Amino acid sequence: MEFLDLKTQQKRIRKPLEKRINKILDHGAYIMGPEVFELEEKLADYCGVKHAISCSSGTDALLIPLMAWGIGPGDAVFTTPFTYVATAEVISILGATPVFVDVYESTYNIDCDKLEIEINKVIEEGKLTPKAIIPVDLFGLPARYRLIDKIAKKYNLKVIEDAAQSFGGSIRKKKVGTFGDVAATSFYPAKPLGCYGDGGAIFTNDDNLAEECKAIRIHGTRKDKYNSEMIGLNGRLDSIQAAVLLEKLSIFDEELEMRNEVNAHYRKYLNNAQHHPNAYQSAQALFSIVLGSNSKRNDVVERLSKNKIPSVIYYKFPIHLMEAFKYLGYSTGDLPISESLSDSIISLPMHPYLKKREVNFIINAIQKKSWKW
Ligand SMILES: Cc1ncc(COP(=O)(O)O)c(C=O)c1O
């Protein structure tokens, strides 16, 4: 059994994909070729947003808008510590300060009451200027954007949706990519929509921001490729990766439906999974359960591996306790929910091609002992 089965998917798209790749080999526009623009149009259409700007990774998709806003030293950017490190890393790269806000115990997404408390603390301390919020749509579940937007308006903050895991998700049928001022997704191979290398995209309805992001993505150039108008990056997506994404996008909705079915089947037997509120559609990137304690998790990991069932811990270390972020001065106990999730969570196999009998096998392996969750 695989944690993520990309081979079955590849068999489905292999022929049309080879055709697309051969076309690229013929035309030779490996960088910013026609496939990149075709993809951007289709992505924007899919999300219902004005601009989709492809780029080299989900990390750069977060970094580029922050650069466009001029976020830097002295600025506070609020996010959660229970996410992949890239979310906080981009803040630190720019010399700004990540301010961590704990998550809800049920959804693992940013707690909006605590967000407002942290913003007020920063204002009272007077050392940093609050500038932006990066809510993370963890495991594919969108964060509470109605509340987040209200808070952002009240304190005049920008919102950048970390949609690395949630492309395809929605709230009340409004698609991920349309929340906040801008959204950033990742096309890392393991993501619901992934390419065969690194890739990402930025989504926004803001014309000016879109222009700035496009320029930053190509070394800060606008008209003349050899005359940079600002500091930028080499942040482009390759044509071949765009071709992979175009083929995968054509079966994406069907695969999302299949992921929904796997998720529903797991939930028939497990009541300790991430809570998905009504009207929130997760992209079902990962299926995770919380096991109450570290020793219970160790026990489950052992039983899964005895049965040759792969599992992964997302995330074993909350960012505020990582060595790289020690300089921020956080200690154990500062963000208790994130810390306890890190101690007791586990992700089980999740992909569109996971069969019901495989899910049953996983459930049996987990539930052999009769203790309460
Ligand atoms: C929540 C989150 N943010 C950002 C990223 C960064 O994306 P990438 O790996 O494409 O740079 C990831 C990727 O794993 C992620 O899961």
Ligand as a Chemical Component Dictionary entry (heavy atoms), coordinates in Angstrom:
data_LIG
# 
_chem_comp.id                   LIG 
_chem_comp.type                 NON-POLYMER 
_chem_comp.pdbx_formal_charge   0 
_chem_comp.three_letter_code    LIG 
# 
loop_
_chem_comp_atom.comp_id 
_chem_comp_atom.atom_id 
_chem_comp_atom.alt_atom_id 
_chem_comp_atom.type_symbol 
_chem_comp_atom.charge 
_chem_comp_atom.model_Cartn_x 
_chem_comp_atom.model_Cartn_y 
_chem_comp_atom.model_Cartn_z 
_chem_comp_atom.pdbx_ordinal 
LIG C1 C1 C 0 1.366 24.751 4.179  1  
LIG C2 C2 C 0 2.470 24.830 3.186  2  
LIG N1 N1 N 0 2.981 26.032 2.866  3  
LIG C3 C3 C 0 3.965 26.165 1.970  4  
LIG C4 C4 C 0 4.502 25.069 1.322  5  
LIG C5 C5 C 0 5.649 25.260 0.376  6  
LIG O1 O1 O 0 5.415 24.750 -0.881 7  
LIG P1 P1 P 0 6.655 24.243 -1.793 8  
LIG O2 O2 O 0 7.134 22.979 -1.204 9  
LIG O3 O3 O 0 6.030 24.055 -3.144 10 
LIG O4 O4 O 0 7.660 25.315 -1.799 11 
LIG C6 C6 C 0 4.000 23.796 1.609  12 
LIG C7 C7 C 0 4.553 22.607 0.938  13 
LIG O5 O5 O 0 4.677 21.544 1.473  14 
LIG C8 C8 C 0 2.958 23.666 2.566  15 
LIG O6 O6 O 0 2.451 22.476 2.869  16 
# 
loop_
_chem_comp_bond.comp_id 
_chem_comp_bond.atom_id_1 
_chem_comp_bond.atom_id_2 
_chem_comp_bond.value_order 
_chem_comp_bond.pdbx_ordinal 
LIG C1 C2 SING 1  
LIG C2 N1 SING 2  
LIG C2 C8 DOUB 3  
LIG N1 C3 DOUB 4  
LIG C3 C4 SING 5  
LIG C4 C5 SING 6  
LIG C4 C6 DOUB 7  
LIG C5 O1 SING 8  
LIG O1 P1 SING 9  
LIG P1 O2 DOUB 10 
LIG P1 O3 SING 11 
LIG P1 O4 SING 12 
LIG C6 C7 SING 13 
LIG C6 C8 SING 14 
LIG C7 O5 DOUB 15 
LIG C8 O6 SING 16 
# 
